[in-house]
């Protein structure tokens, strides 16, 4: 994400449109030049890198683009304080020794040599001088850099512009149409990770609408919540077939902002071509689930197995069962596999399943789990609880599905 001073967008009729970089030869060359500058400064001080980047800006009208690219590359760097002694210890020893004498250039050199020789690990006067302020930001050393390709950097720039707009968002509406199965779960994981409050409506057949709003957003803007929304965007990019509408609070302290603008609208869709830098989610969370899916595919059955396509609203959130079984006659049942988890997780899992009120959820529980010790009573779920030992048999799950499956209203 980029700070406000590096955001580039226009507002027309209350609708915001961020600037995007096309992968032209000139833009790719610029990205490559900035990346190479960082690579050439590995092992050098931060101020040397800053000076080189400042020289690159000279004579360029697009310096804000260059600064944005630089800002993103700095997030790929590690800096550390160099020197043979901790800077604060070096300062403490040097200043203590210098107190007894009037300042002079000659005395400074003698003092550094004297102190350097007295250390457990002797240092030259030059090394000791370099250590004195090595913890200041501009004196730190670039020790590692993970370079993207020029194309990747341009993609990051485009996404960072979009994230920067969401930073001042106070409400977000996402319509996720029928998706690749595993994407739903990642979407929910990230809403929880970033503390987004979500209201879910819809179904697996036609898709879901996720409304996100902060508890204080109705009364005042909250950039903290906007920051969470901005971090959430790269996760949403992995989801197929969606559109997003955000309501943004403009900064009234900026001179170019129309004082009559109380809010802006910002929208983007899965068709806009943004590229996420978050890791693509695994198809299955565990070998238990992947093994069950593989065995199911070998069956000759009118049932179809779909992975994580049905969000089930519960008070205070949603749950996402591992699978949905869909019969060709329209009936369906949900399958939740409970494998190897901690007691507190088991309590929460079964509590949410109970709160959902859904009678079409088959709960497959490993015999290795001690539900009684976790304070869970499986009797609450009657015939919908199915015990398994080691391997979950899909034929046995289908037998239960025949009993509990239902058609959508």
C-alpha positions as YAML, in Angstrom:
chain: A
units: angstrom
residues:
- id: 1
  name: UNK
  ca: [0.00, 0.00, 0.00]
- id: 2
  name: UNK
  ca: [1.13, 3.56, -0.68]
- id: 3
  name: UNK
  ca: [0.69, 6.63, 1.55]
- id: 4
  name: UNK
  ca: [-1.67, 9.42, 0.57]
- id: 5
  name: UNK
  ca: [1.06, 11.66, -0.87]
- id: 6
  name: UNK
  ca: [1.96, 8.96, -3.42]
- id: 7
  name: UNK
  ca: [-1.58, 8.11, -4.50]
- id: 8
  name: UNK
  ca: [-2.45, 9.16, -8.02]
- id: 9
  name: UNK
  ca: [-6.11, 9.23, -8.96]
- id: 10
  name: UNK
  ca: [-8.83, 11.45, -10.32]
- id: 11
  name: UNK
  ca: [-12.33, 12.13, -9.08]
- id: 12
  name: UNK
  ca: [-15.18, 12.70, -11.48]
- id: 13
  name: UNK
  ca: [-18.74, 13.04, -10.29]
- id: 14
  name: UNK
  ca: [-17.84, 11.59, -6.92]
- id: 15
  name: UNK
  ca: [-16.31, 8.46, -8.46]
- id: 16
  name: UNK
  ca: [-12.63, 7.72, -7.89]
- id: 17
  name: UNK
  ca: [-10.38, 6.25, -10.57]
- id: 18
  name: UNK
  ca: [-6.78, 5.35, -9.59]
- id: 19
  name: UNK
  ca: [-3.85, 5.71, -11.96]
- id: 20
  name: UNK
  ca: [-2.49, 2.47, -13.38]
- id: 21
  name: UNK
  ca: [0.81, 1.83, -15.09]
- id: 22
  name: UNK
  ca: [0.71, 0.12, -18.46]
- id: 23
  name: UNK
  ca: [3.56, -2.34, -19.09]
- id: 24
  name: UNK
  ca: [5.03, -0.14, -21.80]
- id: 25
  name: UNK
  ca: [8.69, -0.31, -22.73]
- id: 26
  name: UNK
  ca: [9.34, 2.96, -20.88]
- id: 27
  name: UNK
  ca: [7.57, 1.84, -17.69]
- id: 28
  name: UNK
  ca: [9.29, -1.56, -17.71]
- id: 29
  name: UNK
  ca: [12.64, 0.15, -18.19]
- id: 30
  name: UNK
  ca: [11.95, 2.51, -15.30]
- id: 31
  name: UNK
  ca: [10.97, -0.40, -13.03]
- id: 32
  name: UNK
  ca: [14.09, -2.33, -14.07]
- id: 33
  name: UNK
  ca: [16.32, 0.70, -13.37]
- id: 34
  name: UNK
  ca: [14.94, 1.13, -9.85]
- id: 35
  name: UNK
  ca: [15.28, -2.59, -9.10]
- id: 36
  name: UNK
  ca: [18.89, -2.59, -10.32]
- id: 37
  name: UNK
  ca: [19.66, 0.43, -8.14]
- id: 38
  name: UNK
  ca: [18.59, -1.51, -5.07]
- id: 39
  name: UNK
  ca: [20.60, -4.56, -6.15]
- id: 40
  name: UNK
  ca: [23.72, -2.44, -6.65]
- id: 41
  name: UNK
  ca: [23.47, -1.11, -3.10]
- id: 42
  name: UNK
  ca: [23.43, -4.42, -1.27]
- id: 43
  name: UNK
  ca: [25.99, -4.12, 1.53]
- id: 44
  name: UNK
  ca: [25.97, -0.31, 1.36]
- id: 45
  name: UNK
  ca: [24.52, 2.35, 3.66]
- id: 46
  name: UNK
  ca: [20.93, 3.56, 3.33]
- id: 47
  name: UNK
  ca: [21.96, 7.17, 2.66]
- id: 48
  name: UNK
  ca: [23.95, 6.04, -0.38]
- id: 49
  name: UNK
  ca: [20.88, 4.31, -1.78]
- id: 50
  name: UNK
  ca: [18.71, 7.34, -1.02]
- id: 51
  name: UNK
  ca: [21.15, 9.63, -2.81]
- id: 52
  name: UNK
  ca: [21.18, 7.44, -5.92]
- id: 53
  name: UNK
  ca: [17.38, 7.31, -5.97]
- id: 54
  name: UNK
  ca: [17.25, 11.09, -5.58]
- id: 55
  name: UNK
  ca: [19.49, 11.45, -8.65]
- id: 56
  name: UNK
  ca: [17.13, 9.24, -10.63]
- id: 57
  name: UNK
  ca: [14.30, 11.69, -9.93]
- id: 58
  name: UNK
  ca: [16.13, 14.67, -11.40]
- id: 59
  name: UNK
  ca: [14.43, 16.03, -14.50]
- id: 60
  name: UNK
  ca: [11.53, 13.58, -14.32]
- id: 61
  name: UNK
  ca: [7.96, 14.81, -14.28]
- id: 62
  name: UNK
  ca: [6.77, 11.37, -13.08]
- id: 63
  name: UNK
  ca: [8.81, 11.44, -9.88]
- id: 64
  name: UNK
  ca: [5.80, 10.32, -7.86]
- id: 65
  name: UNK
  ca: [5.69, 7.09, -9.86]
- id: 66
  name: UNK
  ca: [9.38, 6.55, -9.14]
- id: 67
  name: UNK
  ca: [8.83, 7.24, -5.44]
- id: 68
  name: UNK
  ca: [5.94, 4.82, -5.40]
- id: 69
  name: UNK
  ca: [8.05, 2.08, -6.97]
- id: 70
  name: UNK
  ca: [10.82, 2.86, -4.48]
- id: 71
  name: UNK
  ca: [8.42, 2.66, -1.56]
- id: 72
  name: UNK
  ca: [7.27, -0.80, -2.66]
- id: 73
  name: UNK
  ca: [10.83, -2.06, -3.12]
- id: 74
  name: UNK
  ca: [11.81, -0.85, 0.34]
- id: 75
  name: UNK
  ca: [9.22, -3.30, 1.65]
- id: 76
  name: UNK
  ca: [11.34, -6.06, 0.08]
- id: 77
  name: UNK
  ca: [14.51, -4.96, 1.92]
- id: 78
  name: UNK
  ca: [16.15, -5.70, 5.24]
- id: 79
  name: UNK
  ca: [18.43, -3.12, 6.81]
- id: 80
  name: UNK
  ca: [20.51, -3.55, 9.92]
- id: 81
  name: UNK
  ca: [22.90, -1.51, 12.01]
- id: 82
  name: UNK
  ca: [26.45, -2.48, 11.05]
- id: 83
  name: UNK
  ca: [29.74, -2.09, 12.92]
- id: 84
  name: UNK
  ca: [31.72, -4.22, 15.33]
- id: 85
  name: UNK
  ca: [30.04, -2.82, 18.45]
- id: 86
  name: UNK
  ca: [26.49, -1.87, 19.40]
- id: 87
  name: UNK
  ca: [26.07, 1.83, 18.50]
- id: 88
  name: UNK
  ca: [24.66, 2.84, 21.89]
- id: 89
  name: UNK
  ca: [27.60, 1.16, 23.66]
- id: 90
  name: UNK
  ca: [30.07, 2.87, 21.32]
- id: 91
  name: UNK
  ca: [28.51, 6.28, 22.05]
- id: 92
  name: UNK
  ca: [28.47, 5.63, 25.79]
- id: 93
  name: UNK
  ca: [32.16, 4.70, 25.89]
- id: 94
  name: UNK
  ca: [33.33, 7.45, 23.54]
- id: 95
  name: UNK
  ca: [31.40, 10.23, 25.26]
- id: 96
  name: UNK
  ca: [32.54, 9.09, 28.72]
- id: 97
  name: UNK
  ca: [36.19, 9.07, 27.63]
- id: 98
  name: UNK
  ca: [35.88, 12.44, 25.87]
- id: 99
  name: UNK
  ca: [34.50, 14.28, 28.90]
- id: 100
  name: UNK
  ca: [37.91, 14.75, 30.49]
- id: 101
  name: UNK
  ca: [39.46, 16.65, 27.59]
- id: 102
  name: UNK
  ca: [38.65, 19.72, 25.49]
- id: 103
  name: UNK
  ca: [37.38, 18.86, 21.98]
- id: 104
  name: UNK
  ca: [39.85, 18.87, 19.09]
- id: 105
  name: UNK
  ca: [40.27, 16.92, 15.84]
- id: 106
  name: UNK
  ca: [43.60, 15.52, 16.94]
- id: 107
  name: UNK
  ca: [42.22, 14.42, 20.28]
- id: 108
  name: UNK
  ca: [39.20, 12.79, 18.56]
- id: 109
  name: UNK
  ca: [41.46, 10.53, 16.50]
- id: 110
  name: UNK
  ca: [43.58, 9.62, 19.52]
- id: 111
  name: UNK
  ca: [40.48, 8.90, 21.61]
- id: 112
  name: UNK
  ca: [38.97, 6.58, 19.00]
- id: 113
  name: UNK
  ca: [42.25, 4.69, 18.59]
- id: 114
  name: UNK
  ca: [42.63, 4.36, 22.38]
- id: 115
  name: UNK
  ca: [39.10, 3.08, 22.86]
- id: 116
  name: UNK
  ca: [39.27, 0.79, 19.82]
- id: 117
  name: UNK
  ca: [42.38, -0.96, 21.17]
- id: 118
  name: UNK
  ca: [40.73, -1.47, 24.58]
- id: 119
  name: UNK
  ca: [37.70, -3.39, 23.33]
- id: 120
  name: UNK
  ca: [37.42, -7.17, 23.70]
- id: 121
  name: UNK
  ca: [37.32, -7.27, 19.93]
- id: 122
  name: UNK
  ca: [39.71, -4.43, 18.92]
- id: 123
  name: UNK
  ca: [38.49, -2.00, 16.25]
- id: 124
  name: UNK
  ca: [40.31, 0.61, 14.21]
- id: 125
  name: UNK
  ca: [39.42, 4.25, 14.76]
- id: 126
  name: UNK
  ca: [37.58, 4.24, 11.40]
- id: 127
  name: UNK
  ca: [35.53, 1.17, 12.34]
- id: 128
  name: UNK
  ca: [34.65, 2.65, 15.71]
- id: 129
  name: UNK
  ca: [33.65, 5.98, 14.15]
- id: 130
  name: UNK
  ca: [31.42, 4.14, 11.68]
- id: 131
  name: UNK
  ca: [29.72, 2.29, 14.55]
- id: 132
  name: UNK
  ca: [28.83, 5.42, 16.52]
- id: 133
  name: UNK
  ca: [25.59, 6.18, 14.65]
- id: 134
  name: UNK
  ca: [25.11, 2.97, 12.70]
- id: 135
  name: UNK
  ca: [21.63, 2.53, 14.21]
- id: 136
  name: UNK
  ca: [20.27, 5.70, 12.60]
- id: 137
  name: UNK
  ca: [18.06, 4.90, 9.61]
- id: 138
  name: UNK
  ca: [20.23, 6.52, 6.97]
- id: 139
  name: UNK
  ca: [23.34, 4.82, 8.37]
- id: 140
  name: UNK
  ca: [21.91, 1.32, 8.32]
- id: 141
  name: UNK
  ca: [23.20, -1.25, 5.84]
- id: 142
  name: UNK
  ca: [21.10, -2.95, 3.18]
- id: 143
  name: UNK
  ca: [21.70, -6.63, 3.96]
- id: 144
  name: UNK
  ca: [19.05, -8.33, 1.83]
- id: 145
  name: UNK
  ca: [16.74, -7.51, -1.06]
- id: 146
  name: UNK
  ca: [14.15, -9.75, -2.71]
- id: 147
  name: UNK
  ca: [13.86, -8.28, -6.21]
- id: 148
  name: UNK
  ca: [10.63, -8.66, -8.19]
- id: 149
  name: UNK
  ca: [10.62, -8.65, -11.97]
- id: 150
  name: UNK
  ca: [9.78, -5.31, -13.61]
- id: 151
  name: UNK
  ca: [6.34, -6.69, -14.53]
- id: 152
  name: UNK
  ca: [5.71, -7.78, -10.95]
- id: 153
  name: UNK
  ca: [6.72, -4.37, -9.66]
- id: 154
  name: UNK
  ca: [4.28, -2.65, -11.99]
- id: 155
  name: UNK
  ca: [1.52, -5.00, -10.84]
- id: 156
  name: UNK
  ca: [2.37, -4.17, -7.22]
- id: 157
  name: UNK
  ca: [2.23, -0.46, -8.02]
- id: 158
  name: UNK
  ca: [-1.25, -0.76, -9.54]
- id: 159
  name: UNK
  ca: [-2.56, -2.80, -6.63]
- id: 160
  name: UNK
  ca: [-0.95, -0.45, -4.10]
- id: 161
  name: UNK
  ca: [-2.79, 2.49, -5.66]
- id: 162
  name: UNK
  ca: [-6.09, 0.63, -5.24]
- id: 163
  name: UNK
  ca: [-5.17, -0.34, -1.67]
- id: 164
  name: UNK
  ca: [-4.32, 3.25, -0.85]
- id: 165
  name: UNK
  ca: [-7.84, 4.30, -1.81]
- id: 166
  name: UNK
  ca: [-9.39, 1.65, 0.42]
- id: 167
  name: UNK
  ca: [-7.35, 3.00, 3.32]
- id: 168
  name: UNK
  ca: [-9.96, 5.69, 3.75]
- id: 169
  name: UNK
  ca: [-12.93, 3.43, 3.05]
- id: 170
  name: UNK
  ca: [-15.50, 2.97, 5.77]
- id: 171
  name: UNK
  ca: [-17.78, 0.49, 4.10]
- id: 172
  name: UNK
  ca: [-17.31, -2.22, 1.53]
- id: 173
  name: UNK
  ca: [-19.75, -4.38, -0.39]
- id: 174
  name: UNK
  ca: [-18.47, -7.42, -2.27]
- id: 175
  name: UNK
  ca: [-20.56, -9.60, -4.51]
- id: 176
  name: UNK
  ca: [-18.83, -12.95, -4.98]
- id: 177
  name: UNK
  ca: [-20.58, -14.96, -7.63]
- id: 178
  name: UNK
  ca: [-20.22, -18.73, -7.94]
- id: 179
  name: UNK
  ca: [-16.51, -19.30, -7.48]
- id: 180
  name: UNK
  ca: [-13.69, -21.75, -7.68]
- id: 181
  name: UNK
  ca: [-14.40, -23.72, -4.49]
- id: 182
  name: UNK
  ca: [-11.30, -23.15, -2.38]
- id: 183
  name: UNK
  ca: [-11.41, -19.39, -2.92]
- id: 184
  name: UNK
  ca: [-14.35, -18.84, -0.58]
- id: 185
  name: UNK
  ca: [-12.43, -20.18, 2.37]
- id: 186
  name: UNK
  ca: [-9.46, -17.94, 1.77]
- id: 187
  name: UNK
  ca: [-11.80, -15.00, 1.49]
- id: 188
  name: UNK
  ca: [-13.23, -15.74, 4.91]
- id: 189
  name: UNK
  ca: [-9.83, -16.43, 6.42]
- id: 190
  name: UNK
  ca: [-8.65, -12.99, 5.46]
- id: 191
  name: UNK
  ca: [-11.78, -11.25, 6.72]
- id: 192
  name: UNK
  ca: [-11.04, -12.83, 10.10]
- id: 193
  name: UNK
  ca: [-7.31, -12.17, 9.91]
- id: 194
  name: UNK
  ca: [-7.83, -8.48, 9.34]
- id: 195
  name: UNK
  ca: [-10.70, -8.17, 11.80]
- id: 196
  name: UNK
  ca: [-13.34, -7.22, 9.25]
- id: 197
  name: UNK
  ca: [-16.93, -7.47, 10.40]
- id: 198
  name: UNK
  ca: [-18.87, -9.29, 7.72]
- id: 199
  name: UNK
  ca: [-22.54, -9.76, 7.02]
- id: 200
  name: UNK
  ca: [-23.16, -12.54, 4.51]
- id: 201
  name: UNK
  ca: [-26.23, -13.01, 2.34]
- id: 202
  name: UNK
  ca: [-26.87, -15.33, -0.60]
- id: 203
  name: UNK
  ca: [-26.30, -18.97, -1.47]
- id: 204
  name: UNK
  ca: [-23.82, -21.23, -3.22]
- id: 205
  name: UNK
  ca: [-25.79, -21.40, -6.44]
- id: 206
  name: UNK
  ca: [-26.05, -17.68, -7.16]
- id: 207
  name: UNK
  ca: [-23.19, -16.33, -5.03]
- id: 208
  name: UNK
  ca: [-22.86, -14.23, -1.91]
- id: 209
  name: UNK
  ca: [-22.89, -10.60, -0.93]
- id: 210
  name: UNK
  ca: [-20.44, -9.67, 1.81]
- id: 211
  name: UNK
  ca: [-21.03, -6.36, 3.53]
- id: 212
  name: UNK
  ca: [-18.21, -5.04, 5.67]
- id: 213
  name: UNK
  ca: [-18.64, -2.18, 8.04]
- id: 214
  name: UNK
  ca: [-16.82, -0.93, 11.11]
- id: 215
  name: UNK
  ca: [-18.53, -0.40, 14.47]
- id: 216
  name: UNK
  ca: [-17.60, 3.29, 14.54]
- id: 217
  name: UNK
  ca: [-17.85, 4.04, 10.84]
- id: 218
  name: UNK
  ca: [-21.38, 5.35, 11.11]
- id: 219
  name: UNK
  ca: [-20.22, 8.07, 13.47]
- id: 220
  name: UNK
  ca: [-16.68, 8.93, 12.34]
- id: 221
  name: UNK
  ca: [-14.12, 7.83, 9.80]
- id: 222
  name: UNK
  ca: [-11.67, 5.19, 10.94]
- id: 223
  name: UNK
  ca: [-8.46, 4.72, 9.04]
- id: 224
  name: UNK
  ca: [-7.63, 1.61, 11.07]
- id: 225
  name: UNK
  ca: [-10.57, -0.17, 9.53]
- id: 226
  name: UNK
  ca: [-9.60, 1.20, 6.13]
- id: 227
  name: UNK
  ca: [-6.11, -0.23, 6.61]
- id: 228
  name: UNK
  ca: [-7.62, -3.66, 7.23]
- id: 229
  name: UNK
  ca: [-9.69, -3.34, 4.09]
- id: 230
  name: UNK
  ca: [-6.61, -2.34, 2.11]
- id: 231
  name: UNK
  ca: [-4.71, -5.41, 3.30]
- id: 232
  name: UNK
  ca: [-7.70, -7.56, 2.45]
- id: 233
  name: UNK
  ca: [-7.75, -6.55, -1.22]
- id: 234
  name: UNK
  ca: [-4.87, -8.83, -2.42]
- id: 235
  name: UNK
  ca: [-6.76, -11.81, -0.95]
- id: 236
  name: UNK
  ca: [-9.91, -10.83, -2.80]
- id: 237
  name: UNK
  ca: [-7.96, -10.76, -6.07]
- id: 238
  name: UNK
  ca: [-7.56, -14.56, -5.82]
- id: 239
  name: UNK
  ca: [-11.33, -15.01, -5.79]
- id: 240
  name: UNK
  ca: [-12.90, -15.42, -9.20]
- id: 241
  name: UNK
  ca: [-15.95, -13.48, -10.36]
- id: 242
  name: UNK
  ca: [-16.56, -10.64, -7.95]
- id: 243
  name: UNK
  ca: [-17.20, -6.94, -7.86]
- id: 244
  name: UNK
  ca: [-16.54, -4.45, -5.09]
- id: 245
  name: UNK
  ca: [-17.98, -1.09, -4.15]
- id: 246
  name: UNK
  ca: [-16.35, 1.03, -1.47]
- id: 247
  name: UNK
  ca: [-17.49, 4.25, 0.14]
- id: 248
  name: UNK
  ca: [-14.53, 6.51, 0.88]
- id: 249
  name: UNK
  ca: [-14.21, 9.52, 3.15]
- id: 250
  name: UNK
  ca: [-12.16, 12.22, 1.35]
- id: 251
  name: UNK
  ca: [-9.53, 14.13, 3.28]
- id: 252
  name: UNK
  ca: [-10.97, 17.59, 3.72]
- id: 253
  name: UNK
  ca: [-7.59, 18.99, 4.76]
- id: 254
  name: UNK
  ca: [-6.26, 18.62, 1.20]
- id: 255
  name: UNK
  ca: [-6.56, 21.83, -0.81]
- id: 256
  name: UNK
  ca: [-7.58, 20.09, -4.04]
- id: 257
  name: UNK
  ca: [-10.47, 18.19, -2.44]
- id: 258
  name: UNK
  ca: [-13.87, 19.73, -3.16]
- id: 259
  name: UNK
  ca: [-15.23, 20.81, 0.25]
- id: 260
  name: UNK
  ca: [-18.70, 19.73, -0.89]
- id: 261
  name: UNK
  ca: [-17.55, 16.12, -1.31]
- id: 262
  name: UNK
  ca: [-18.59, 14.17, 1.77]
- id: 263
  name: UNK
  ca: [-17.88, 10.79, 0.26]
- id: 264
  name: UNK
  ca: [-16.56, 9.17, -2.88]
- id: 265
  name: UNK
  ca: [-17.43, 5.89, -4.49]
- id: 266
  name: UNK
  ca: [-14.81, 3.47, -5.69]
- id: 267
  name: UNK
  ca: [-15.46, 0.25, -7.55]
- id: 268
  name: UNK
  ca: [-13.45, -2.55, -9.12]
- id: 269
  name: UNK
  ca: [-14.13, -6.06, -10.34]
- id: 270
  name: UNK
  ca: [-12.36, -9.35, -10.94]
- id: 271
  name: UNK
  ca: [-12.16, -8.34, -14.61]
- id: 272
  name: UNK
  ca: [-9.94, -5.30, -13.96]
- id: 273
  name: UNK
  ca: [-6.72, -7.28, -14.23]
- id: 274
  name: UNK
  ca: [-5.17, -6.63, -10.82]
- id: 275
  name: UNK
  ca: [-2.55, -9.19, -9.74]
- id: 276
  name: UNK
  ca: [-2.22, -10.35, -6.13]
- id: 277
  name: UNK
  ca: [1.11, -10.93, -4.42]
- id: 278
  name: UNK
  ca: [-0.48, -13.12, -1.74]
- id: 279
  name: UNK
  ca: [0.13, -16.84, -1.98]
- id: 280
  name: UNK
  ca: [-2.45, -18.80, -3.96]
- id: 281
  name: UNK
  ca: [-4.44, -20.98, -1.52]
- id: 282
  name: UNK
  ca: [-3.96, -24.71, -1.49]
- id: 283
  name: UNK
  ca: [-6.85, -26.71, -2.91]
- id: 284
  name: UNK
  ca: [-7.20, -28.74, 0.28]
- id: 285
  name: UNK
  ca: [-6.32, -27.92, 3.87]
- id: 286
  name: UNK
  ca: [-5.29, -31.45, 4.80]
- id: 287
  name: UNK
  ca: [-4.46, -34.88, 3.44]
- id: 288
  name: UNK
  ca: [-7.67, -36.09, 5.08]
- id: 289
  name: UNK
  ca: [-9.80, -33.85, 2.88]
- id: 290
  name: UNK
  ca: [-7.80, -34.45, -0.31]
- id: 291
  name: UNK
  ca: [-7.93, -38.24, 0.26]
- id: 292
  name: UNK
  ca: [-11.71, -38.11, 0.72]
- id: 293
  name: UNK
  ca: [-12.10, -36.10, -2.50]
- id: 294
  name: UNK
  ca: [-9.90, -38.53, -4.46]
- id: 295
  name: UNK
  ca: [-11.87, -41.58, -3.28]
- id: 296
  name: UNK
  ca: [-15.15, -39.84, -4.04]
- id: 297
  name: UNK
  ca: [-14.14, -39.19, -7.66]
- id: 298
  name: UNK
  ca: [-13.83, -42.95, -8.23]
- id: 299
  name: UNK
  ca: [-17.47, -43.56, -7.31]
- id: 300
  name: UNK
  ca: [-20.25, -44.00, -9.83]
- id: 301
  name: UNK
  ca: [-22.91, -41.88, -8.16]
- id: 302
  name: UNK
  ca: [-25.55, -39.26, -8.99]
- id: 303
  name: UNK
  ca: [-23.98, -37.10, -6.30]
- id: 304
  name: UNK
  ca: [-21.42, -34.40, -7.10]
- id: 305
  name: UNK
  ca: [-18.79, -33.31, -4.58]
- id: 306
  name: UNK
  ca: [-18.10, -29.58, -4.43]
- id: 307
  name: UNK
  ca: [-15.48, -28.03, -2.24]
- id: 308
  name: UNK
  ca: [-16.19, -25.15, 0.14]
- id: 309
  name: UNK
  ca: [-18.88, -23.43, -1.87]
- id: 310
  name: UNK
  ca: [-21.51, -22.81, 0.80]
- id: 311
  name: UNK
  ca: [-21.14, -20.04, 3.35]
- id: 312
  name: UNK
  ca: [-23.41, -20.70, 6.32]
- id: 313
  name: UNK
  ca: [-24.33, -17.57, 8.29]
- id: 314
  name: UNK
  ca: [-24.29, -17.92, 12.08]
- id: 315
  name: UNK
  ca: [-24.69, -15.26, 14.76]
- id: 316
  name: UNK
  ca: [-21.45, -13.29, 14.83]
- id: 317
  name: UNK
  ca: [-19.95, -14.71, 11.62]
- id: 318
  name: UNK
  ca: [-20.10, -17.50, 9.08]
- id: 319
  name: UNK
  ca: [-18.83, -21.04, 8.73]
- id: 320
  name: UNK
  ca: [-17.68, -22.73, 5.57]
- id: 321
  name: UNK
  ca: [-18.17, -26.52, 5.55]
- id: 322
  name: UNK
  ca: [-15.46, -28.50, 3.76]
- id: 323
  name: UNK
  ca: [-17.72, -29.95, 1.05]
- id: 324
  name: UNK
  ca: [-21.17, -29.79, -0.42]
- id: 325
  name: UNK
  ca: [-22.82, -32.89, -1.86]
- id: 326
  name: UNK
  ca: [-25.19, -32.06, -4.69]
- id: 327
  name: UNK
  ca: [-27.57, -34.69, -6.07]
- id: 328
  name: UNK
  ca: [-28.76, -34.50, -9.66]
- id: 329
  name: UNK
  ca: [-32.36, -34.27, -8.37]
- id: 330
  name: UNK
  ca: [-31.50, -30.96, -6.65]
- id: 331
  name: UNK
  ca: [-31.01, -32.15, -3.09]
- id: 332
  name: UNK
  ca: [-27.85, -31.14, -1.27]
- id: 333
  name: UNK
  ca: [-26.04, -31.73, 2.02]
- id: 334
  name: UNK
  ca: [-22.98, -30.16, 3.61]
- id: 335
  name: UNK
  ca: [-19.99, -32.11, 4.95]
- id: 336
  name: UNK
  ca: [-17.76, -30.88, 7.73]
- id: 337
  name: UNK
  ca: [-14.72, -33.03, 8.53]
- id: 338
  name: UNK
  ca: [-13.35, -32.68, 12.04]
- id: 339
  name: UNK
  ca: [-9.90, -34.21, 12.16]
- id: 340
  name: UNK
  ca: [-7.07, -33.34, 14.50]
- id: 341
  name: UNK
  ca: [-7.68, -30.19, 16.49]
- id: 342
  name: UNK
  ca: [-7.34, -28.69, 19.98]
- id: 343
  name: UNK
  ca: [-10.18, -28.89, 22.58]
- id: 344
  name: UNK
  ca: [-10.93, -25.14, 22.37]
- id: 345
  name: UNK
  ca: [-11.19, -25.42, 18.58]
- id: 346
  name: UNK
  ca: [-13.56, -28.38, 18.89]
- id: 347
  name: UNK
  ca: [-15.80, -26.48, 21.31]
- id: 348
  name: UNK
  ca: [-15.96, -23.49, 18.98]
- id: 349
  name: UNK
  ca: [-16.49, -25.64, 15.89]
- id: 350
  name: UNK
  ca: [-19.43, -27.57, 17.35]
- id: 351
  name: UNK
  ca: [-20.88, -24.44, 18.93]
- id: 352
  name: UNK
  ca: [-21.01, -22.70, 15.53]
- id: 353
  name: UNK
  ca: [-22.50, -25.77, 13.87]
- id: 354
  name: UNK
  ca: [-25.19, -25.86, 16.52]
- id: 355
  name: UNK
  ca: [-25.92, -22.13, 16.14]
- id: 356
  name: UNK
  ca: [-26.27, -22.47, 12.38]
- id: 357
  name: UNK
  ca: [-29.47, -24.44, 12.88]
- id: 358
  name: UNK
  ca: [-28.74, -26.37, 9.69]
- id: 359
  name: UNK
  ca: [-30.06, -29.93, 9.72]
- id: 360
  name: UNK
  ca: [-28.33, -30.83, 6.46]
- id: 361
  name: UNK
  ca: [-24.77, -30.70, 7.78]
- id: 362
  name: UNK
  ca: [-23.00, -34.06, 8.15]
- id: 363
  name: UNK
  ca: [-20.33, -33.86, 10.84]
- id: 364
  name: UNK
  ca: [-17.56, -36.40, 10.26]
- id: 365
  name: UNK
  ca: [-15.50, -36.87, 13.42]
- id: 366
  name: UNK
  ca: [-12.28, -38.79, 13.86]
- id: 367
  name: UNK
  ca: [-12.45, -41.47, 16.54]
- id: 368
  name: UNK
  ca: [-9.12, -40.19, 17.77]
- id: 369
  name: UNK
  ca: [-10.77, -37.04, 19.10]
- id: 370
  name: UNK
  ca: [-11.98, -36.96, 22.67]
- id: 371
  name: UNK
  ca: [-15.11, -34.85, 22.35]
- id: 372
  name: UNK
  ca: [-16.18, -35.55, 25.91]
- id: 373
  name: UNK
  ca: [-12.92, -34.13, 27.25]
- id: 374
  name: UNK
  ca: [-13.42, -31.06, 25.03]
- id: 375
  name: UNK
  ca: [-16.86, -30.52, 26.52]
- id: 376
  name: UNK
  ca: [-18.73, -31.41, 23.32]
- id: 377
  name: UNK
  ca: [-21.85, -33.58, 23.29]
- id: 378
  name: UNK
  ca: [-22.18, -35.21, 19.81]
- id: 379
  name: UNK
  ca: [-25.70, -36.30, 20.70]
- id: 380
  name: UNK
  ca: [-26.81, -32.76, 19.81]
- id: 381
  name: UNK
  ca: [-26.30, -33.68, 16.16]
- id: 382
  name: UNK
  ca: [-28.07, -37.06, 16.22]
- id: 383
  name: UNK
  ca: [-27.66, -39.18, 13.11]
- id: 384
  name: UNK
  ca: [-25.76, -36.42, 11.37]
- id: 385
  name: UNK
  ca: [-22.60, -37.31, 13.29]
- id: 386
  name: UNK
  ca: [-20.49, -39.88, 11.49]
- id: 387
  name: UNK
  ca: [-17.44, -41.41, 13.15]
- id: 388
  name: UNK
  ca: [-14.46, -42.57, 11.15]
- id: 389
  name: UNK
  ca: [-11.12, -44.14, 11.95]
- id: 390
  name: UNK
  ca: [-8.17, -43.06, 9.82]
- id: 391
  name: UNK
  ca: [-9.88, -42.98, 6.40]
- id: 392
  name: UNK
  ca: [-13.23, -41.35, 5.69]
- id: 393
  name: UNK
  ca: [-15.31, -43.61, 3.44]
- id: 394
  name: UNK
  ca: [-17.33, -41.58, 0.87]
- id: 395
  name: UNK
  ca: [-19.94, -44.35, 0.49]
- id: 396
  name: UNK
  ca: [-20.76, -44.11, 4.20]
- id: 397
  name: UNK
  ca: [-21.02, -40.32, 3.93]
- id: 398
  name: UNK
  ca: [-23.40, -40.66, 0.97]
- id: 399
  name: UNK
  ca: [-25.57, -43.02, 3.01]
- id: 400
  name: UNK
  ca: [-26.00, -40.29, 5.63]
- id: 401
  name: UNK
  ca: [-26.53, -37.68, 2.92]
- id: 402
  name: UNK
  ca: [-29.50, -39.64, 1.61]
- id: 403
  name: UNK
  ca: [-31.10, -39.18, 5.03]
- id: 404
  name: UNK
  ca: [-30.38, -35.50, 5.68]
- id: 405
  name: UNK
  ca: [-30.13, -33.87, 2.24]
- id: 406
  name: UNK
  ca: [-32.71, -31.25, 1.33]
- id: 407
  name: UNK
  ca: [-33.73, -29.16, -1.62]
- id: 408
  name: UNK
  ca: [-33.20, -25.41, -1.53]
- id: 409
  name: UNK
  ca: [-36.36, -23.38, -1.02]
...
